[in-house]
Amino acid sequence: MMRNSILVGAILSAFAAASWGAMFPVANHAFQYISPFYFTIIRYLPVALILVVILYFVEGKKAFKLNGNGFKIWVYGTMGFTIYNLFIFWGQDLLGDPGVLLASIMEALAPVISVLILWFLHNNRPYLFTILSILGAFVGVLFVVTNGDFSLLFGSGRLIPLIILLLAAGGWAAYTIGGPEFDGWSVLRYSTLSCLYGTLTALVVVVAVSIIGWVEVPTLHEVYMVRYNMLFMIFVPGLLALIFWNQGVKILTPINTILFINFAPVTTVIIQVIQGYKISFYEYLGVFIVCLMIVLNNLYQRMMIKRTQPPKHKQKVQKKVNNPETAY
């Protein structure tokens, strides 16, 4: 039974990560007709509505009670569905075709950035090896964004999109960190309420920038032109991937699930090659470095956890003492 559960968790996590890698080429085609801001809203409003209906029938009205967690769920929802979703596609669109792969890499980099967030918020200083892994991952990112010529970072308008993409990755990292704070909540409940509050916040932002005139409102014809893109984005990387990833984290634990995030940039590379986009040596190198840093850091963390844990027989004694039901 345990092996079956692990297999299910692995399949769910791999599917979610691969679908996230596929969404960037799909989005790139859609940006020929509508802005990334409206692309995000049109994509996630149906997702939020579907999740609300599912949550209502599965867990009932009581699942919508916030129990004093209203501000917290709004913050994490805003990080995941406003900052991340708006910024990741905005940055991708600003960079054009090269932004497709870079946005996918930022998706994979989010767990690494979460280490920096925890360090900043809780003074939880990571291991030196982890810090070096983060620096190595950023070098990989720079290879992709500059195509090996680092001078392009400052002279070709790529720095601002890179910062926007980093903020997006930080938003998703913060959202991922927030999940365990809602003790007793199901995966569906956290996914639904965070998506609902985050998407409504994103809607307010998009309406505001449209009124100001910064973003052009798409016509019905333009929306119709991206109907197939939207169907894919709503049901695969939007609805299914969100639930599958959170469930995978619950089954496998974060340290195991994180490894599957490497499927995102790899899937993006495969799709771009099929579409005829010529990926340079430096872009391949950047993807390889980022994935390698994630894997090496994960292996190191496992080693340190194993080293700091007491022997199994001592764990059993400790568990027996701490549990009143088995103390005698």
Secondary structure per residue as TSV (DSSP state, phi and psi in degrees):
chain	resnum	aa	ss	phi	psi
A	1	M	-	360.0	-42.0
A	2	M	H	-62.3	-42.6
A	3	R	H	-63.8	-40.5
A	4	N	H	-62.0	-40.3
A	5	S	H	-64.3	-42.6
A	6	I	H	-64.0	-41.2
A	7	L	H	-62.5	-42.7
A	8	V	H	-61.8	-45.3
A	9	G	H	-60.8	-40.2
A	10	A	H	-66.1	-42.5
A	11	I	H	-64.6	-44.2
A	12	L	H	-61.7	-44.6
A	13	S	H	-67.5	-42.2
A	14	A	H	-65.1	-42.3
A	15	F	H	-61.9	-45.6
A	16	A	H	-61.4	-48.2
A	17	A	H	-64.8	-42.7
A	18	A	H	-64.0	-38.9
A	19	S	H	-67.8	-34.2
A	20	W	H	-67.1	-34.8
A	21	G	H	-67.9	-32.0
A	22	A	H	-76.4	-23.4
A	23	M	H	-70.7	-23.7
A	24	F	H	-73.1	-43.6
A	25	P	H	-62.1	-37.6
A	26	V	H	-63.6	-43.7
A	27	A	H	-64.4	-37.1
A	28	N	H	-60.0	-37.3
A	29	H	H	-69.1	-39.3
A	30	A	H	-66.5	-30.0
A	31	F	T	-68.4	-8.6
A	32	Q	T	-71.6	-16.9
A	33	Y	T	-118.5	-38.0
A	34	I	S	-132.5	160.0
A	35	S	-	-73.8	156.4
A	36	P	H	-62.0	-25.0
A	37	F	H	-68.5	-48.8
A	38	Y	H	-73.7	-28.1
A	39	F	H	-59.1	-43.6
A	40	T	H	-65.9	-45.3
A	41	I	H	-66.8	-47.2
A	42	I	H	-63.7	-29.5
A	43	R	H	-74.5	-46.2
A	44	Y	H	-93.1	-19.1
A	45	L	H	-60.7	-46.3
A	46	P	H	-64.3	-36.8
A	47	V	H	-60.8	-46.1
A	48	A	H	-61.4	-43.4
A	49	L	H	-63.2	-43.6
A	50	I	H	-63.3	-43.3
A	51	L	H	-63.6	-39.3
A	52	V	H	-61.0	-44.7
A	53	V	H	-63.6	-44.8
A	54	I	H	-62.7	-45.2
A	55	L	H	-62.5	-39.6
A	56	Y	H	-61.6	-44.5
A	57	F	H	-78.8	-26.8
A	58	V	H	-84.8	-44.2
A	59	E	H	-117.6	-9.7
A	60	G	-	83.3	-177.5
A	61	K	G	-62.3	-31.5
A	62	K	G	-62.0	-24.6
A	63	A	G	-69.0	-17.7
A	64	F	G	-90.6	-4.1
A	65	K	-	-74.5	131.9
A	66	L	-	-87.7	-20.5
A	67	N	T	52.0	45.0
A	68	G	T	81.8	4.4
A	69	N	-	-103.2	16.8
A	70	G	H	-58.6	-50.3
A	71	F	H	-65.7	-39.8
A	72	K	H	-65.0	-44.6
A	73	I	H	-68.8	-31.3
A	74	W	H	-67.6	-41.9
A	75	V	H	-62.1	-50.7
A	76	Y	H	-68.3	-35.7
A	77	G	H	-64.6	-38.5
A	78	T	H	-65.3	-40.6
A	79	M	I	-61.5	-44.6
A	80	G	I	-81.9	-33.9
A	81	F	I	-117.5	-4.0
A	82	T	I	-112.9	-63.0
A	83	I	I	-61.6	-52.5
A	84	Y	H	-64.9	-56.7
A	85	N	H	-67.1	-40.1
A	86	L	H	-69.9	-43.7
A	87	F	H	-75.4	-36.2
A	88	I	H	-64.5	-39.2
A	89	F	H	-82.1	-29.5
A	90	W	H	-63.8	-49.7
A	91	G	H	-61.9	-40.7
A	92	Q	H	-61.2	-45.0
A	93	D	H	-65.2	-37.3
A	94	L	H	-64.0	-31.3
A	95	L	H	-89.1	-13.7
A	96	G	-	75.0	-145.0
A	97	D	T	-57.8	-42.5
A	98	P	H	-61.9	-23.0
A	99	G	H	-70.6	-19.7
A	100	V	H	-61.9	-52.1
A	101	L	H	-69.9	-38.7
A	102	L	H	-65.5	-39.8
A	103	A	H	-62.8	-38.7
A	104	S	H	-66.0	-38.2
A	105	I	H	-64.9	-38.9
A	106	M	H	-63.1	-33.8
A	107	E	H	-59.0	-45.5
A	108	A	H	-70.7	-26.4
A	109	L	H	-80.3	-15.4
A	110	A	H	-54.8	-44.4
A	111	P	H	-61.3	-33.9
A	112	V	H	-68.4	-40.1
A	113	I	H	-64.8	-29.7
A	114	S	H	-60.2	-29.6
A	115	V	H	-62.7	-42.3
A	116	L	H	-66.7	-37.7
A	117	I	H	-63.9	-45.1
A	118	L	H	-63.9	-35.8
A	119	W	H	-63.8	-43.0
A	120	F	H	-71.4	-43.5
A	121	L	H	-78.9	-39.5
A	122	H	H	-117.7	9.9
A	123	N	-	53.9	34.2
A	124	N	-	-92.0	83.4
A	125	R	-	-65.8	125.5
A	126	P	-	-75.0	168.0
A	127	Y	-	-63.3	154.1
A	128	L	H	-59.3	-39.0
A	129	F	H	-61.5	-38.6
A	130	T	H	-64.4	-42.4
A	131	I	H	-60.9	-43.5
A	132	L	H	-65.1	-35.7
A	133	S	H	-64.5	-40.4
A	134	I	H	-63.5	-44.1
A	135	L	H	-62.6	-41.0
A	136	G	H	-63.1	-40.1
A	137	A	H	-63.4	-39.6
A	138	F	H	-65.5	-34.0
A	139	V	H	-62.1	-41.8
A	140	G	H	-60.7	-41.1
A	141	V	H	-60.7	-43.1
A	142	L	H	-64.8	-34.9
A	143	F	H	-61.4	-39.0
A	144	V	H	-72.1	-46.0
A	145	V	H	-72.6	-26.8
A	146	T	H	-107.1	-7.5
A	147	N	T	56.3	35.7
A	148	G	T	90.6	-11.9
A	149	D	-	-107.4	93.9
A	150	F	T	-64.4	-20.2
A	151	S	T	-65.8	-23.0
A	152	L	H	-65.7	-21.3
A	153	L	H	-62.1	-30.6
A	154	F	H	-107.8	-13.0
A	155	G	H	-116.1	3.8
A	156	S	S	-128.6	17.4
A	157	G	S	73.0	21.4
A	158	R	-	-94.7	-13.9
A	159	L	H	-67.6	-45.7
A	160	I	H	-62.5	-48.0
A	161	P	H	-59.1	-35.6
A	162	L	H	-64.1	-42.5
A	163	I	H	-63.3	-41.9
A	164	I	H	-60.8	-42.4
A	165	L	H	-67.9	-35.8
A	166	L	H	-65.5	-40.1
A	167	L	H	-63.8	-38.1
A	168	A	H	-62.8	-46.2
A	169	A	H	-62.1	-36.7
A	170	G	H	-64.5	-36.6
A	171	G	H	-64.0	-43.2
A	172	W	H	-69.8	-34.9
A	173	A	H	-62.5	-44.0
A	174	A	H	-63.0	-39.9
A	175	Y	H	-62.7	-41.8
A	176	T	H	-65.0	-39.5
A	177	I	H	-64.2	-33.1
A	178	G	H	-71.2	-24.8
A	179	G	G	-52.3	-51.9
A	180	P	G	-64.9	-14.1
A	181	E	G	-74.3	-14.4
A	182	F	S	-100.2	71.7
A	183	D	T	-63.7	131.8
A	184	G	T	90.8	-8.3
A	185	W	-	-86.4	141.3
A	186	S	-	-75.4	163.9
A	187	V	H	-59.4	-41.9
A	188	L	H	-63.1	-40.9
A	189	R	H	-66.1	-46.5
A	190	Y	H	-64.4	-43.8
A	191	S	H	-61.5	-44.7
A	192	T	H	-68.0	-52.3
A	193	L	H	-69.1	-37.8
A	194	S	H	-67.1	-40.8
A	195	C	H	-64.6	-41.6
A	196	L	H	-63.1	-52.2
A	197	Y	H	-69.7	-37.4
A	198	G	H	-68.4	-39.5
A	199	T	H	-70.2	-39.0
A	200	L	H	-63.4	-37.9
A	201	T	H	-64.6	-43.1
A	202	A	H	-61.9	-37.9
A	203	L	H	-61.1	-43.6
A	204	V	H	-60.6	-42.5
A	205	V	H	-63.7	-45.7
A	206	V	H	-65.9	-41.3
A	207	V	H	-62.5	-40.7
A	208	A	H	-63.3	-48.3
A	209	V	H	-70.8	-23.2
A	210	S	H	-72.8	-41.7
A	211	I	H	-63.7	-40.0
A	212	I	H	-66.3	-28.8
A	213	G	T	103.7	9.1
A	214	W	S	-77.9	-27.0
A	215	V	S	-126.4	135.1
A	216	E	-	-86.0	132.3
A	217	V	-	-74.7	127.4
A	218	P	-	-72.7	151.8
A	219	T	-	-81.8	166.1
A	220	L	H	-62.0	-35.2
A	221	H	H	-63.8	-41.7
A	222	E	H	-65.9	-39.5
A	223	V	H	-64.7	-39.9
A	224	Y	H	-63.2	-34.2
A	225	M	H	-66.1	-21.7
A	226	V	T	-110.7	24.0
A	227	R	H	-61.5	-41.0
A	228	Y	H	-71.5	-37.3
A	229	N	H	-58.0	-43.2
A	230	M	H	-68.9	-40.0
A	231	L	H	-59.6	-42.9
A	232	F	H	-64.6	-47.8
A	233	M	H	-64.6	-35.7
A	234	I	I	-69.9	-48.6
A	235	F	I	-92.6	-27.0
A	236	V	I	-97.5	-75.2
A	237	P	I	-73.7	-14.8
A	238	G	I	-85.9	-68.5
A	239	L	I	-79.6	-58.7
A	240	L	I	-66.1	-45.9
A	241	A	H	-63.6	-38.4
A	242	L	H	-60.7	-48.5
A	243	I	H	-70.2	-42.6
A	244	F	H	-63.3	-42.4
A	245	W	H	-66.0	-47.2
A	246	N	H	-63.0	-35.9
A	247	Q	H	-70.6	-36.9
A	248	G	H	-62.4	-40.0
A	249	V	H	-61.9	-39.8
A	250	K	H	-67.3	-37.0
A	251	I	H	-80.0	-46.6
A	252	L	H	-95.0	-14.1
A	253	T	-	76.6	151.9
A	254	P	H	-56.6	-40.8
A	255	I	H	-63.9	-28.2
A	256	N	H	-85.5	-39.1
A	257	T	H	-67.3	-33.7
A	258	I	G	-56.4	-33.9
A	259	L	G	-59.3	-30.0
A	260	F	G	-73.1	-13.8
A	261	I	G	-64.1	-19.5
A	262	N	G	-64.6	-19.2
A	263	F	H	-64.4	-24.4
A	264	A	H	-63.7	-61.2
A	265	P	H	-65.1	-32.3
A	266	V	H	-63.9	-43.4
A	267	T	H	-62.5	-41.3
A	268	T	H	-60.8	-44.5
A	269	V	H	-59.6	-46.0
A	270	I	H	-60.8	-45.5
A	271	I	H	-65.3	-42.2
A	272	Q	H	-64.7	-37.5
A	273	V	H	-64.1	-43.2
A	274	I	H	-62.1	-37.2
A	275	Q	H	-75.8	-8.1
A	276	G	T	97.3	3.1
A	277	Y	-	-73.3	128.8
A	278	K	-	-85.3	107.1
A	279	I	-	-85.7	127.7
A	280	S	-	-77.4	167.3
A	281	F	H	-58.6	-41.1
A	282	Y	H	-68.7	-31.6
A	283	E	H	-69.8	-43.7
A	284	Y	H	-59.0	-44.6
A	285	L	H	-61.1	-42.7
A	286	G	H	-62.3	-44.4
A	287	V	H	-61.6	-43.7
A	288	F	H	-61.6	-44.3
A	289	I	H	-63.4	-45.7
A	290	V	H	-61.7	-47.3
A	291	C	H	-63.5	-40.1
A	292	L	H	-63.2	-43.3
A	293	M	H	-63.5	-38.4
A	294	I	H	-64.3	-44.7
A	295	V	H	-66.6	-46.9
A	296	L	H	-62.2	-42.7
A	297	N	H	-64.8	-38.4
A	298	N	H	-63.7	-44.6
A	299	L	H	-63.0	-39.6
A	300	Y	H	-64.9	-43.0
A	301	Q	H	-61.5	-39.8
A	302	R	H	-61.5	-43.1
A	303	M	H	-62.6	-42.6
A	304	M	H	-69.2	-37.2
A	305	I	H	-63.9	-43.5
A	306	K	H	-65.0	-36.9
A	307	R	H	-70.6	-35.1
A	308	T	H	-87.8	-12.5
A	309	Q	S	-78.5	143.2
A	310	P	-	-70.2	160.6
A	311	P	-	-55.7	156.8
A	312	K	H	-59.8	-38.2
A	313	H	H	-66.8	-32.2
A	314	K	H	-72.8	-34.2
A	315	Q	H	-62.5	-39.3
A	316	K	H	-66.8	-40.7
A	317	V	H	-63.7	-44.2
A	318	Q	H	-62.0	-41.9
A	319	K	H	-64.0	-38.0
A	320	K	H	-67.8	-39.1
A	321	V	H	-68.1	-38.8
A	322	N	H	-80.3	-15.9
A	323	N	-	-103.1	109.4
A	324	P	G	-57.6	-30.2
A	325	E	G	-72.1	-22.5
A	326	T	G	-116.8	15.8
A	327	A	-	-75.7	-13.6
A	328	Y	-	-122.3	360.0
